[in-house]
């Protein structure tokens, strides 16, 4: 009997149970404000998932996931902003305030909702593919890549603040009405919005899980453990790294779109270094080698921040920081590794116990 | 465009470079020696500023004495951190990055709890508050003080690393830890000393930045990314950081002269990324084994 934690069927069952649990929520929660808040946790879950995929399974520590998230969010906010503009009033008000008398080129594709939404996801994904491709082919890895993503994130952060007439500057964008999609209004406080986020989280999780279980995922995990050996075996390390980084960016971009749909707001704060680092904290605390663990990590930390944060307003960051230090120091694989070793304990106990009744002295061969 | 104001920008660039360099000095030592990515470096800078504030406000210590005192205080904090946490993580470089980020959260919030979020100010002697004319450029005296302190520290570090027994040991550990250990060098002790030294340098930087800008619990965050970039571009060596800060400081100032500060910073970030694409090991790569 092996460790149940590594059993694929058991893993899929746990994932199914988890999502079944999430699916029950909108039926039991009446408070639309709470539902909206829970849906934003789903967005954080997606972000933690994307970090886990890229860092836990690809070995690429990405401190700039805020780029993909933020660009996706800006794309979505631009689309939603343009939905409220019409023929007589074609220019968003903040542009008029910045004395811009025509719609900039950058904004024109967003006049069409479909093109806008496709761009909101495609642009960050393309950025990740290009940036990742360039970096990984130069064999930038490990801490260096982390610093580079940090630099890139800061670059985007500063340019968004600087180009105020095009981006709304520090104030960001606040689309005045909720998303219209295919003649249908997605009220951010309705169960519909929750279901949208739920489906994207489910889709992203299944996609990520399938990737990690495929032979592609095995190679990325081998790269994580020893990239030189994989390179000597003839694999294109840079190619694998680029793909996993891009998929992770795609998930984050979708998360960004969902986030703006829920909160109708985006600002440079979404590209802040602190926010990107907190995504890494979620994955690290939940367990970066476990997709589900990372999602739960995000739920726990953000949930605790919302509820304990009010009670321990002044000491919350102190608690979070301290907790994070303890996890990194003593539990480098996060809370999920507790489950793993717990189940492992169970598995090894089970072995001798089942051997006892027939009085067989021979040791049971390990699986 | 007149030549005078461009000259002005160049002189200002030297000042910017010295600010970036002094922020990056401690990080260079820590990263260059132990390979530790210290995300709490910005908070060490902040602690330096608050140490000076405390000494000045409660004990009435004159400002110039606050500089060495901040060095000692923050070095002690760094020493405690190294002994209590970092030394367990040397073989896990990415985890040092995460753990020190946790430390930075704790330090930032801890200081906010003790001192509050309202800005504090450091008082400096009268003579530092004036401006001086350098040709056509006017520059505040204090920026010259920063430049002087930076130059002094770089010189002192050069002496320490290349002219003393301790420096030889540090460089030996940097190149090959095991080999150095087999020659009787206690690498754990070297790491401890360099971490404390790096933290102390951040403390001095904080005492200076507290005058240039206001003292806030969050002030460290604005320096840490730039400091990292200087170290990475420089390749982790002292000379590398000096050149990297010099070049980027000048570029920042000149670009800012043609556009504005924020856009100049954007160009710098992008250029650094492009540069590191072609030279990931930085300007001056470390001799010997790379971790």
Interface residues (C-beta under 8 A of the other chain):
Chain A: X61 X134 X135 X138 X139 X140 X142 X143 X144 X146 X147 X148 X150 X151 X152 X154 X155 X158 X159 X161 X162 X273 X274 X277 X280 X281 X284 X314 X315 X316 X317 X318 X320 X321 X322 X323 X324 X325 X328 X329 X332
Chain B: X35 X37 X85 X88 X89 X92 X93 X94 X95 X97 X98 X99 X101 X102 X103 X104 X105 X106 X108 X109 X110 X112 X113 X221 X225 X228 X229 X232 X260 X262 X263 X265 X266 X269 X270 X272 X273 X276 X277 X278 X280
